[in-house]
Amino acid sequence: MSVDKDDRRDLPAGRKAQLAAYVAETGQVTVGELAERFGVSIDTVRRDLDQLSADGVLVRTYGGAVSLSTISRTDRAVDQRLTLQEQEKEKIATLAAALVQDGSTIMINGGTTTLALARSLRQHRDLTVATNNLLVPAALPPSAVRDIYVFGGAVRSLTLATIGPVSFRVNGGAELDISCDLALIGVGAISADAGYTTSNLAEAAMMQEMLSRATRVAILADSSKFGRRLFAQVSELSSADYLITDTPPPADLREALTASKVELITP
C-alpha cells in the first residue's frame, strides 16, 4: 500500500482508515514508523491507534500495534498448544496464583501455561501486571487488575509474544527503572545441568531480564519439560525461588533443585 502526499492531507477519518489498512497489510507496526509514513505527529498516531483499538480494528501494543489477522492466525496455534497437557497447566496455574499477593506487581512472560495463570487470578484484586504475552491482557479478570502494561518489540508469531527490552520510556526518551514483586516465567525445558532453557534466543534474553527485575521468581513448567535442554539458556536453577509443576521431577533434578535452594511446589 502506498501513501502519496495528497493522501496525507485527508480528514482524520480517512487517515485512520488508511492507517488501519496499512497495519492489516503489514501485520505489525511501530508508532514512529506510522508517524513518518503518514506525516503526522507521534501523539496523533497514538490517538488514532487507541481509537482503532477501542473499535476492535487492531490490537494496541506498547510502542505500536498488531493486526487482527496476525492474531487470528497465531490464536489457532496457541489454542492447539493449550490442548496439550491441559489439565497439568491448569493445576500449575492454580498453584502459581496462590503465590500472587493482592496489590502486588507481577511480570508474566509468553506461553500457554502463563496464559492459564492469567485466567486463574479471578480472586485477586489491585494487581499491576507487566507482560510480553499479547493474549494475557484479555485473559486477565478485569476485577483483579489495576494496571496492565505490555512490553514493546517484535511479535513472535508462534507464541504471540513480543520480543524486546523489558523497559518503558518517558516522552523524553529516558528509560524508566521498573521492578516487580514476582516474575512468573514459563520455560520450554528444565534439566539439572542446563537449568531453564527455551528454543528462541531473543525470548531467552527477555526472560533473563524479567528475572533480574523481580524480587521473587517462580518458574512454571509441566512434567513434559523435565530432563530436556533447548537451544538457549534462560538461567541456572538457582535464579528461581520456586518451581511450580504438576508432578515431582526425577531424582537428579530434585536433588539439583534442593542444592540450588529452589522450593518445589506440586499439587
URQUIKA-V383309 format. One line per field, one symbol per residue. phi: phi as a letter, one per 30 degrees, with the letter a starting at -180 (. if undefined). A space follows every 50 residues. Layout:
phi=???
This chain:
phi=.cbcddedcddeddddddddddddddjabcdddddddcibdddddddddd dddddidacdbdjlabddddddddedddddddddhddddddddddddddd ceiccbcbcdkdddddeedccddcbidcbcbccdddeddddedcccbbbc ddkdcdddchbdblddabbdedjddddbabdbccbdbdabbdccicbbdc dddddddedeedccdbbcccadddddicbcecddadeddccbccbcbede edddddddddicdcbbe
